[in-house]
């Protein structure tokens, strides 16, 4: 007979998180949320599943290809499992909290589920931790969010944090100003995504000149600002350029050690962003730690911006954490003794049966110390 599939086998992209990683993940998430709360970002907790028509409305439409769907057996309506918490927080801000004073600062943390993983992030279930700032269109709000994200990562212990700022609306605005045919736009977009300067130059005419100059402006923030200032851009793009310069100036003051780069032609991953966007990295860590940007919230297209940190990537940027010190309490230890040790910050593990050798049992269970009567905990 051929054995059936193992009952412990999980679907691709899903995994169990075991000790000590689960405790470490929870502690890092708590630390990030505490950092957000210190900057007046109040936490909300949306449901894991919503009706499809609300979850995929507005900016949420961009998450449709990534969303698991299921039928609600109670209402007989289609529901979706969230693939991104940003759209849920935007819904809360523009419905349940519509009368709250603006700008509204909200934070969140929780798992999201996606239909497919990516090459850099094969996990389909990841934990998002992030913030949304609803009701402000000022460059200061963009700078505040980038500053807060970088500060939270650095506070968690991530070294060499950097941010890459994108302007995903710039290239479409240039296409419109030049009235380029759809076929040329498609060719130009592919060339820009590949960062292929030769293919961009082959477009010829004003398109080659402007798009080539934008492509050349990618890189170090100061160099990018100087390059962008020399390009004859449409009025709408000039506004974005001025916003970018202001945001970088503010970040230089608040986060002088933060590495800042600019990519004015990047748009991938920013499907619902309507303005300045950004991606966070750490040197030597695979994939992005998080991303964010400007978007429109709700039916009234309220100005908003925010970011999501991906906890799996954040944890990869941190050193491994050992289990910690645990005191073994031999069988018969009075309960109040264990309570006193826990109040003092110790982790305790009690013997449940009489041991032949308490020290040997403590070692077998992975404890680092054993209670030795009046002498207190002693290392094993």
C-alpha positions as CSV (number, residue, x, y, z in Angstrom):
1,X,0.0,0.0,0.0
2,X,1.1,3.6,-0.7
3,X,0.9,5.7,2.4
4,X,-1.3,8.8,2.1
5,X,0.1,12.3,2.6
6,X,1.6,13.1,6.0
7,X,-0.8,14.8,8.3
8,X,2.0,17.1,9.4
9,X,2.6,18.4,5.8
10,X,1.7,22.1,5.4
11,X,0.8,23.8,2.1
12,X,3.6,25.5,0.2
13,X,4.4,28.9,1.7
14,X,3.0,28.1,5.2
15,X,5.0,27.0,8.2
16,X,5.0,26.4,11.9
17,X,7.0,28.9,14.0
18,X,8.7,27.1,16.8
19,X,10.5,28.1,20.1
20,X,12.4,30.3,20.5
21,X,11.5,32.0,17.2
22,X,7.8,32.4,18.0
23,X,8.7,34.2,21.3
24,X,11.3,36.4,19.5
25,X,8.8,37.3,16.8
26,X,6.2,38.3,19.4
27,X,8.7,40.4,21.4
28,X,9.9,42.2,18.2
29,X,6.3,42.9,17.2
30,X,5.5,44.3,20.6
31,X,8.6,46.5,20.5
32,X,7.6,47.9,17.1
33,X,4.0,48.7,18.2
34,X,5.3,50.3,21.4
35,X,7.5,52.6,19.2
36,X,4.6,53.5,17.1
37,X,2.4,54.3,20.1
38,X,5.1,56.6,21.5
39,X,4.5,58.7,18.3
40,X,0.7,58.8,18.9
41,X,-0.2,56.0,16.4
42,X,-3.1,54.3,18.0
43,X,-3.6,50.6,17.3
44,X,-6.5,49.1,15.4
45,X,-7.2,45.4,14.8
46,X,-9.3,44.6,11.7
47,X,-10.7,41.1,11.0
48,X,-8.8,38.5,9.1
49,X,-11.7,38.0,6.7
50,X,-14.1,40.6,5.2
51,X,-16.8,40.6,2.6
52,X,-15.1,40.7,-0.8
53,X,-16.9,43.9,-2.1
54,X,-15.5,45.9,0.8
55,X,-12.0,44.3,1.0
56,X,-11.4,44.8,-2.7
57,X,-12.9,48.3,-3.0
58,X,-10.9,51.3,-4.0
59,X,-7.2,50.9,-3.3
60,X,-8.0,47.3,-2.3
61,X,-8.6,46.4,-6.0
62,X,-4.9,46.1,-6.5
63,X,-4.7,43.2,-4.0
64,X,-7.4,41.2,-5.8
65,X,-4.9,38.9,-7.6
66,X,-3.3,38.1,-4.2
67,X,-6.5,37.4,-2.3
68,X,-7.9,34.0,-1.2
69,X,-11.7,33.9,-1.5
70,X,-14.3,31.8,0.2
71,X,-18.1,31.6,0.6
72,X,-19.6,32.7,3.9
73,X,-21.9,29.8,4.9
74,X,-24.0,32.2,7.0
75,X,-24.7,35.1,4.6
76,X,-23.9,33.2,1.3
77,X,-21.7,36.1,0.3
78,X,-18.2,35.9,-1.0
79,X,-15.5,36.9,1.5
80,X,-11.8,37.5,1.1
81,X,-8.8,36.7,3.4
82,X,-6.8,39.9,3.7
83,X,-3.6,40.1,1.6
84,X,-2.7,43.5,2.9
85,X,-3.8,45.3,6.1
86,X,-3.4,48.9,4.7
87,X,-6.7,48.8,2.8
88,X,-8.5,47.6,6.0
89,X,-7.1,50.4,8.1
90,X,-8.1,52.9,5.4
91,X,-11.6,51.5,5.5
92,X,-11.7,51.9,9.3
93,X,-10.4,55.5,9.1
94,X,-13.0,56.5,6.5
95,X,-16.0,54.8,8.1
96,X,-15.8,53.9,11.8
97,X,-13.4,56.8,12.5
98,X,-14.7,59.3,9.9
99,X,-15.5,61.9,12.6
100,X,-12.1,61.6,14.4
101,X,-9.9,64.6,14.1
102,X,-7.4,64.7,11.2
103,X,-4.6,63.9,10.7
104,X,-5.5,60.5,12.0
105,X,-2.6,58.2,13.1
106,X,-3.3,54.5,13.3
107,X,-1.0,51.4,13.7
108,X,-1.7,47.7,13.2
109,X,-0.1,44.3,13.4
110,X,-1.3,40.9,12.2
111,X,-1.0,38.1,9.7
112,X,-1.9,38.4,6.0
113,X,-2.3,35.6,3.5
114,X,-1.5,35.7,-0.2
115,X,-2.3,33.3,-3.0
116,X,1.3,33.1,-4.0
117,X,4.7,33.9,-2.5
118,X,7.4,35.6,-4.5
119,X,11.0,34.6,-5.3
120,X,12.3,36.8,-2.5
121,X,9.4,36.1,-0.1
122,X,8.2,32.5,-0.7
123,X,6.1,32.6,2.5
124,X,2.4,33.1,1.7
125,X,1.5,34.0,5.3
126,X,3.5,36.9,6.7
127,X,3.0,39.3,9.6
128,X,2.6,42.9,8.8
129,X,3.3,45.7,11.3
130,X,2.7,49.2,10.2
131,X,1.2,52.7,10.4
132,X,-1.2,54.8,8.4
133,X,-1.5,58.6,8.5
134,X,-4.9,59.7,7.1
135,X,-5.9,63.2,6.2
136,X,-2.7,65.0,5.5
137,X,-1.1,65.8,2.1
138,X,1.9,67.6,3.5
139,X,5.5,66.4,2.7
140,X,6.0,66.4,6.4
141,X,3.6,63.5,6.7
142,X,5.7,61.4,4.3
143,X,8.9,62.3,6.2
144,X,7.3,61.5,9.5
145,X,6.4,58.0,8.3
146,X,9.8,57.2,6.8
147,X,11.4,58.6,10.0
148,X,9.2,56.5,12.2
149,X,9.7,53.3,10.2
150,X,13.5,53.7,10.2
151,X,13.5,54.6,13.9
152,X,11.4,51.5,14.8
153,X,13.7,49.2,12.8
154,X,16.8,50.7,14.4
155,X,15.2,50.5,17.8
156,X,14.5,46.8,17.2
157,X,18.3,46.3,16.6
158,X,18.4,46.4,12.7
159,X,21.7,47.8,11.5
160,X,22.5,49.7,8.4
161,X,18.9,50.7,7.5
162,X,18.4,52.5,4.2
163,X,15.4,53.8,2.3
164,X,14.8,53.9,-1.5
165,X,12.3,56.6,-2.4
166,X,10.2,56.2,-5.6
167,X,7.9,58.5,-7.5
168,X,5.5,56.0,-9.3
169,X,3.3,58.8,-10.8
170,X,6.2,60.5,-12.6
171,X,6.5,58.2,-15.6
172,X,2.7,58.1,-16.3
173,X,2.6,61.9,-16.1
174,X,5.5,62.1,-18.7
175,X,3.6,59.7,-21.0
176,X,0.6,61.9,-20.8
177,X,2.4,65.1,-21.4
178,X,4.1,63.6,-24.5
179,X,0.8,61.9,-25.6
180,X,2.7,58.7,-26.4
181,X,0.8,55.9,-28.1
182,X,0.0,52.9,-25.9
183,X,2.5,50.6,-27.7
184,X,5.3,53.1,-27.1
185,X,4.3,53.4,-23.4
186,X,4.4,49.6,-23.1
187,X,7.9,49.4,-24.6
188,X,9.1,52.3,-22.5
189,X,7.7,50.8,-19.3
190,X,9.5,47.5,-19.9
191,X,12.8,49.3,-20.7
192,X,12.5,51.4,-17.5
193,X,11.7,48.3,-15.4
194,X,14.8,46.6,-16.8
195,X,16.8,49.8,-16.3
196,X,17.9,49.5,-19.9
197,X,19.3,52.9,-20.9
198,X,20.1,51.7,-24.4
199,X,16.5,50.6,-25.0
200,X,15.2,53.9,-23.6
201,X,17.5,55.8,-26.0
202,X,16.1,53.8,-28.9
203,X,12.6,55.4,-28.3
204,X,14.0,58.6,-29.9
205,X,12.7,62.1,-29.6
206,X,11.6,63.9,-26.4
207,X,10.6,60.6,-24.8
208,X,14.1,59.2,-25.0
209,X,15.5,62.5,-23.6
210,X,13.2,62.9,-20.6
211,X,12.9,59.2,-19.7
212,X,16.6,58.7,-20.2
213,X,17.3,61.6,-17.9
214,X,14.9,60.2,-15.3
215,X,16.6,56.8,-15.4
216,X,20.0,58.5,-15.0
217,X,18.7,60.3,-11.9
218,X,18.5,57.1,-10.0
219,X,20.9,56.6,-7.1
220,X,22.2,58.7,-4.2
221,X,19.6,61.2,-3.0
222,X,21.6,64.4,-3.3
223,X,22.8,63.4,-6.8
224,X,19.2,62.5,-7.8
225,X,17.8,65.8,-6.6
226,X,20.4,67.7,-8.6
227,X,19.7,65.6,-11.7
228,X,15.9,66.0,-11.4
229,X,16.2,69.7,-11.1
230,X,17.9,69.9,-14.5
231,X,15.1,68.0,-16.3
232,X,12.3,70.0,-18.0
233,X,9.4,68.1,-16.4
234,X,5.6,68.5,-16.6
235,X,4.0,70.8,-13.9
236,X,2.5,67.8,-12.0
237,X,5.9,66.1,-11.9
238,X,7.6,69.3,-10.7
239,X,5.3,69.2,-7.7
240,X,6.4,65.7,-6.9
241,X,10.0,66.7,-7.4
242,X,9.6,69.5,-4.9
243,X,7.9,67.2,-2.4
244,X,10.8,64.7,-2.8
245,X,13.4,67.5,-2.1
246,X,11.5,68.6,1.0
247,X,11.1,65.0,2.4
248,X,14.8,64.3,1.9
249,X,15.7,67.6,3.6
250,X,13.5,66.7,6.6
251,X,15.0,63.2,6.8
252,X,18.6,64.5,6.7
253,X,17.7,66.3,10.0
254,X,15.8,63.6,11.7
255,X,17.8,60.6,10.6
256,X,21.3,61.8,9.6
257,X,22.7,58.3,9.5
258,X,19.9,56.9,7.2
259,X,21.0,55.9,3.8
260,X,18.7,57.5,1.2
261,X,18.5,56.6,-2.5
262,X,16.0,57.7,-5.2
263,X,14.5,55.8,-8.1
264,X,12.1,58.1,-10.0
265,X,11.1,55.4,-12.5
266,X,10.3,52.5,-10.2
267,X,6.6,51.5,-9.9
268,X,6.5,47.7,-9.3
269,X,4.9,46.9,-6.0
270,X,3.3,50.3,-5.7
271,X,0.0,49.4,-7.5
272,X,-2.3,51.6,-5.5
273,X,0.2,54.4,-4.5
274,X,-0.7,57.9,-5.8
275,X,2.5,59.7,-5.0
276,X,5.9,59.5,-3.2
277,X,6.6,55.9,-2.1
278,X,9.4,54.1,-0.4
279,X,11.1,50.8,0.3
280,X,13.2,50.0,3.4
281,X,16.3,47.8,3.3
282,X,19.1,46.7,5.6
283,X,22.6,45.9,4.3
284,X,23.2,42.2,3.8
285,X,19.5,41.2,4.3
286,X,17.6,39.5,1.5
287,X,14.5,41.4,0.3
288,X,12.9,44.5,1.6
289,X,12.1,45.0,5.3
290,X,9.0,47.0,4.4
291,X,7.4,49.5,2.0
292,X,4.9,52.3,2.0
293,X,3.7,55.4,0.2
294,X,0.9,57.8,-0.6
295,X,-2.5,56.7,-1.6
296,X,-6.2,57.8,-1.6
297,X,-8.4,56.5,1.3
298,X,-12.1,55.9,1.0
299,X,-14.8,57.1,-1.4
300,X,-13.8,60.7,-0.8
301,X,-10.2,60.0,-1.9
302,X,-8.9,61.4,1.4
303,X,-5.1,61.9,1.3
304,X,-3.2,59.2,3.1
305,X,0.2,57.7,3.5
306,X,1.5,54.7,5.4
307,X,4.0,51.8,5.5
308,X,4.0,48.1,6.3
309,X,7.0,46.3,7.8
310,X,7.3,42.5,7.0
311,X,8.2,40.8,10.2
312,X,9.9,37.8,8.5
313,X,12.4,40.1,6.8
314,X,12.9,42.2,10.0
315,X,13.7,39.0,11.9
316,X,16.3,38.0,9.3
317,X,18.0,41.4,10.0
318,X,18.3,40.6,13.7
319,X,20.8,38.3,15.5
320,X,19.5,34.9,16.6
321,X,18.1,35.0,20.2
322,X,18.8,32.1,22.6
323,X,16.0,30.6,24.6
324,X,17.0,32.5,27.7
325,X,17.7,31.3,31.3
326,X,15.2,29.0,33.0
327,X,15.3,27.8,36.6
328,X,14.3,24.2,37.3
329,X,12.2,23.9,40.4
330,X,12.6,20.4,41.8
331,X,9.4,18.5,42.7
332,X,7.8,19.7,45.9
333,X,9.1,23.3,45.7
334,X,6.6,25.6,47.4
335,X,4.5,27.6,44.9
336,X,5.3,30.9,46.6
337,X,9.0,30.3,45.9
338,X,8.4,30.0,42.1
339,X,6.2,33.1,42.3
340,X,8.9,35.1,43.9
341,X,11.4,34.0,41.3
342,X,9.1,34.9,38.4
343,X,8.4,38.3,40.0
344,X,12.2,38.8,40.0
345,X,12.3,38.2,36.3
346,X,13.2,34.5,36.1
347,X,11.5,31.9,34.0
348,X,10.7,28.8,36.0
349,X,9.9,25.2,35.1
350,X,8.5,22.9,37.8
351,X,9.1,19.3,38.3
352,X,5.8,17.4,38.2
353,X,7.1,14.1,39.6
354,X,9.7,13.1,42.2
355,X,13.1,13.0,40.5
356,X,15.9,10.5,41.1
357,X,18.4,13.2,40.1
358,X,16.9,16.8,40.0
359,X,20.0,18.3,38.3
360,X,20.0,15.6,35.6
361,X,16.3,16.2,35.0
362,X,16.9,19.9,34.7
363,X,19.5,19.4,32.1
364,X,17.3,17.0,30.2
365,X,14.6,19.6,30.0
366,X,17.0,22.3,28.8
367,X,17.0,24.4,31.9
368,X,20.1,26.6,32.6
369,X,19.7,26.8,36.4
370,X,18.3,24.8,39.3
371,X,16.9,26.0,42.5
372,X,19.2,25.0,45.4
373,X,17.1,25.7,48.5
374,X,18.1,28.8,50.4
375,X,21.0,29.5,48.0
376,X,18.6,30.3,45.2
377,X,19.1,29.5,41.5
378,X,22.5,28.0,40.6
379,X,23.8,27.5,37.1
380,X,23.9,23.9,35.8
